Amino acid sequence: MSSAGRSEDSKEARFGHLLNPIRDLAQNWNIDVARDLEQYLEELEHIEVSFDGGITSLNFAEAARLIQVRCPLSAVFAGWSLSRLQQTPNRQRSLRG
C-alpha cells in the first residue's frame, strides 16, 4: 500500500467519528415521500370515527373531501355576506336622506 493510501486510512480512522453524524443525517433524509404519502392515504381510507359508541360512524377521508369542497363555497358566501353587511349602513343613509 502506498503512503497516500495509508494516510487516507489513518485519516478515516482518526476523523471517521466526525463524519458519522453527516452520514446518519443523509440517511435520515433519504425518504420516499410519495410512497409514505400513499401509505398514509390508504390508512386514512379505512379510519372511521365514532363519538356515540358506534351507533354512527364518520369516515375520515369522506369528511376531509366534504370539507375540501365546502370551504371554498363557505368563503364565497362569507365574502358575499360581508359585502352585504357593509352596504346596509349606506342603504339606510340613502333611504333616510
SELO-213802 format. One record per residue (C-alpha): x, y, z; residue in three letters; residue number from 1. Coordinates in Angstrom, 2 decimals. Each point is the difference from the previous one (the first is absolute). Layout:
[zaza [X, Y, Z], 'ALA', NUM];
...
***
This chain:
[zaza [0.00, 0.00, 0.00], 'MET', 1];
[zaza [1.28, 3.45, -0.81], 'SER', 2];
[zaza [0.57, 2.65, 2.60], 'SER', 3];
[zaza [-2.90, 1.99, -1.44], 'ALA', 4];
[zaza [-2.35, -2.98, 0.50], 'GLY', 5];
[zaza [1.19, -0.48, 3.57], 'ARG', 6];
[zaza [-0.37, 3.72, 0.59], 'SER', 7];
[zaza [-3.63, -0.12, -1.13], 'GLU', 8];
[zaza [-0.67, -3.06, 2.18], 'ASP', 9];
[zaza [1.53, 1.68, 3.02], 'SER', 10];
[zaza [-2.05, 3.15, -0.63], 'LYS', 11];
[zaza [-3.14, -2.12, -0.25], 'GLU', 12];
[zaza [0.86, -1.74, 3.24], 'ALA', 13];
[zaza [0.81, 3.25, 1.77], 'ARG', 14];
[zaza [-2.84, 2.15, -1.33], 'PHE', 15];
[zaza [-2.63, -2.59, -0.93], 'GLY', 16];
[zaza [-2.02, 0.71, 3.12], 'HIS', 17];
[zaza [-0.42, 3.58, -1.23], 'LEU', 18];
[zaza [-1.46, -1.21, -3.30], 'LEU', 19];
[zaza [-2.51, -2.41, 1.56], 'ASN', 20];
[zaza [-2.54, 2.69, 0.95], 'PRO', 21];
[zaza [0.10, 1.31, -3.57], 'ILE', 22];
[zaza [-0.55, -3.50, -1.39], 'ARG', 23];
[zaza [-2.80, -0.64, 2.50], 'ASP', 24];
[zaza [-1.64, 3.29, -0.92], 'LEU', 25];
[zaza [0.16, -0.86, -3.69], 'ALA', 26];
[zaza [-1.64, -3.36, 0.71], 'GLN', 27];
[zaza [-2.70, 1.68, 2.07], 'ASN', 28];
[zaza [-0.91, 2.25, -2.91], 'TRP', 29];
[zaza [-0.10, -2.84, -2.49], 'ASN', 30];
[zaza [-3.81, -0.19, 0.04], 'ILE', 31];
[zaza [-2.36, -1.19, -2.71], 'ASP', 32];
[zaza [-2.65, 2.66, 0.58], 'VAL', 33];
[zaza [-2.34, -1.25, -2.73], 'ALA', 34];
[zaza [-0.04, -3.52, 1.44], 'ARG', 35];
[zaza [-0.55, 1.25, 3.55], 'ASP', 36];
[zaza [-2.84, 2.30, -1.06], 'LEU', 37];
[zaza [-1.63, -2.81, -1.97], 'GLU', 38];
[zaza [0.12, -2.26, 3.07], 'GLN', 39];
[zaza [-1.42, 2.80, 2.13], 'TYR', 40];
[zaza [-2.88, 0.54, -2.42], 'LEU', 41];
[zaza [-0.75, -3.71, -0.03], 'GLU', 42];
[zaza [-0.14, 0.02, 3.79], 'GLU', 43];
[zaza [-2.31, 3.02, -0.03], 'LEU', 44];
[zaza [-2.42, -1.81, -2.28], 'GLU', 45];
[zaza [-0.65, -2.55, 2.74], 'HIS', 46];
[zaza [-0.20, 2.26, 3.04], 'ILE', 47];
[zaza [-3.49, 0.38, 1.43], 'GLU', 48];
[zaza [-0.77, 2.13, 3.03], 'VAL', 49];
[zaza [-2.99, -0.39, 2.28], 'SER', 50];
[zaza [-0.98, 2.34, 2.80], 'PHE', 51];
[zaza [-3.08, -1.84, 1.20], 'ASP', 52];
[zaza [1.23, -3.50, 0.73], 'GLY', 53];
[zaza [-0.19, -1.31, -3.55], 'GLY', 54];
[zaza [-3.62, 0.93, -0.80], 'ILE', 55];
[zaza [1.16, 2.36, -2.74], 'THR', 56];
[zaza [3.41, 0.19, -1.57], 'SER', 57];
[zaza [1.92, 2.54, -2.01], 'LEU', 58];
[zaza [2.40, -0.96, -2.75], 'ASN', 59];
[zaza [2.98, 2.32, 0.34], 'PHE', 60];
[zaza [0.80, 0.12, -3.73], 'ALA', 61];
[zaza [-3.59, 0.82, -0.93], 'GLU', 62];
[zaza [-0.13, 2.73, 2.64], 'ALA', 63];
[zaza [3.25, 1.48, -1.34], 'ALA', 64];
[zaza [-1.41, 0.04, -3.55], 'ARG', 65];
[zaza [-3.19, 1.66, 1.21], 'LEU', 66];
[zaza [1.97, 2.70, 1.79], 'ILE', 67];
[zaza [2.21, 0.50, -3.05], 'GLN', 68];
[zaza [-3.06, 0.61, -2.18], 'VAL', 69];
[zaza [-1.94, 2.10, 2.51], 'ARG', 70];
[zaza [2.78, 2.39, 1.06], 'CYS', 71];
[zaza [0.18, 1.95, -3.28], 'PRO', 72];
[zaza [-3.80, 0.25, -0.10], 'LEU', 73];
[zaza [-0.10, 1.23, 3.58], 'SER', 74];
[zaza [2.71, 2.56, -0.77], 'ALA', 75];
[zaza [-2.02, 1.36, -2.93], 'VAL', 76];
[zaza [-3.14, 0.18, 2.14], 'PHE', 77];
[zaza [1.90, 1.73, 2.82], 'ALA', 78];
[zaza [1.38, 2.57, -2.47], 'GLY', 79];
[zaza [-3.46, 0.61, -1.43], 'TRP', 80];
[zaza [-1.50, 0.35, 3.49], 'SER', 81];
[zaza [2.72, 2.43, 1.06], 'LEU', 82];
[zaza [-0.54, 2.18, -3.06], 'SER', 83];
[zaza [-3.76, 0.02, 0.66], 'ARG', 84];
[zaza [0.58, 1.01, 3.62], 'LEU', 85];
[zaza [2.33, 2.78, -1.07], 'GLN', 86];
[zaza [-2.60, 1.31, -2.45], 'GLN', 87];
[zaza [-2.81, 0.06, 2.59], 'THR', 88];
[zaza [1.01, 3.26, 1.79], 'PRO', 89];
[zaza [0.41, 1.72, -3.38], 'ASN', 90];
[zaza [-3.50, -1.11, -1.08], 'ARG', 91];
[zaza [-1.55, 1.19, 3.22], 'GLN', 92];
[zaza [1.63, 3.40, -0.40], 'ARG', 93];
[zaza [-1.19, 0.29, -3.61], 'SER', 94];
[zaza [-3.56, -0.98, 0.97], 'LEU', 95];
[zaza [-0.06, 2.60, 2.79], 'ARG', 96];
[zaza [1.60, 2.72, -2.02], 'GLY', 97];
***
